Amino acid sequence: MATYNRSEYILESIQSIQAQTYQDWECLIIDDGGTDNTAEVLAPTLNEDPRFQYLFRTSKYQKGLPGSRNYGLDLAKGDYIIFFDDDDIAHPQNLELCVHELSTKDITFCRYIRVGFTGDFVYNYDYSKEYTSFYIDSSDINKILKNELQFNSCAVMWTKECYENHRYTEHLKYAEEWEVYARIITLVKRGISINKILYYGRKHNVSVTGDFGNRNLSSLASYTDAIELVIANLKNKKMLSAEIIRYFIQVSLQYKEYNLFERIINTLALPKLEELKWRIFYLHLPLRLYFYGIWKKVKK
């Protein structure tokens, strides 16, 4: 759990970890250099429960969520890795059900459902252990990148091996999870997705996601950087399809101020004729989208 000036919410978050039905865990709380009274709020719990460790990110790691999480990854001793945010609530069965899936099946990660809430959290859990599930592997990468199959923050438990050769890209301030997940999923064995709500994300504007929704410039720039890294990774692994190129070029229309289209073309390093094809596609794309919008309205 990375934290930064979240004393208002963090106690409720760690209490949801203490309430887990699976009790064999360690929780590394990495403070990113906050200036509020988080340490004071946490002190009673730290004194009573040795499973929690409260540490400050060292200068070896860049300031920010990715650097703090990388520090935690380098310290983690468990067989499985999960990231919780400092203002959210974990379902009591979160660890129990994920560990059960990972320990009884030949899989490398367990994805579950995350829902949002605002205001005070309502403690009314579904404790059923009956749920449907489906498998996920590298063939689903396009769906994941297009958010048709969402990999939400804090909604996946990974085997430690998934992060053996992977760390968060520390200069990214948004989409850092999306970028590292794309790298991991193209390399590891299949995982499972269970259709049960096991995590509750608090919605408010004072968050990274809120910054992106409010069009914070650093978050928007970070997203374009992440797209460039994802494309380079897929290209190196020979997993870059025309479908996903088309998708990201369409996305680049919204990020002209960041020169995203040219960065995509440069990263692709295509033969001249193929590059010309995509340039023509990009040139005509606004008109195509305009007529597509009209067609959708007529169809309704």
FENSUL-V298648 format. One line per field, one symbol per residue. psi: psi as a letter, one per 40 degrees, with the letter a starting at -180 (. if undefined). burial: # if it has 16 or more other ideal C-beta (glycine too) atoms within 10 Angstrom, else .. A space follows every 50 residues. Layout:
psi: ???
burial: ???
This chain:
psi: hiihffddddddddddddehdhegiihhhhhffieafdddddddddddhe ehhhihhiediihidddddddddddheidihihiieeihhideddddddd ddeeigieihiahhiiiiaihhggiheiehiiiiihadeedddddefdgh gihffhhiidddedeiiihdeheieddddddddddediaiaihhghheih hhhidgiddddddefhddddddddddddddddddddefehiddddddddd dddefdeefdddddddddfiiddddddddddddeddddddddddddddd.
burial: #######.###.##.##..#......######.#...#..##..#..... .#.#..#...##.##########......####################. ##....########.....................#...###.##..... #########..##..#####.###############.#.#####.##### ##....###.##......#############.##.....#...##..##. ##..#..#.##.###.##.#.......#...#..#...............
